Amino acid sequence: MEPSPPLRQLANQIEQAGFSVPVAIVLQIVAPLDVVCSQGAQALLPLVRGTRWAGVVESLTIPEHWPALRDLLLARLQERG
C-alpha cells in the first residue's frame, strides 16, 4: 500500500525531530495491535478536527495505514544505513 500524503508528512516530521528509531521500535512493538491503535485514533478524531493533526489522525484510523507508516520509517532508516 502506498503511504498517503499525511503519513509521509508524519514520517518527515518524525525524522526531522530525530525520533525515527524510537518511533519505529514502538510501532514494531504495537504491530499486533494495529486494529486497536486505529480505534484509538478514531476516538481522538473528534478532538483534533480543525487542527493540523486532523489529516494524520484520520489516516491512522485505517488499520492498514499503521503497517504503511512502520514500513515507511523502516525504509528511511535502512536508506540512512
FENHUFEN-V637691 format. One record per backbone hydrogen bond with DSSP energy under -0.5 kcal/mol. CO is the residue of the C=O (numbers start at 0). NH is the residue of the N-H. Records with the same first field share a line. If there is no record, write none. Layout:
CO=NH  NH
This chain:
3=6  7
4=8
5=9
6=10
7=11
8=12
9=13
10=14
11=15
12=16
13=17  18
14=17
18=22
19=23
20=24
21=25
22=26
23=27
24=28
25=29
27=30
29=32
30=33
32=36
33=37
34=38
35=39
36=40
37=41
38=42
39=43
40=44
41=45
43=46  47
44=47  48
47=50
50=53
52=56
53=57
54=58
55=59
57=60
58=61
60=62
61=64  65
62=65  66
63=67
64=68
65=69
66=70
67=71
68=72
69=73
70=74
71=75
72=76
73=77
74=78
75=79
76=80
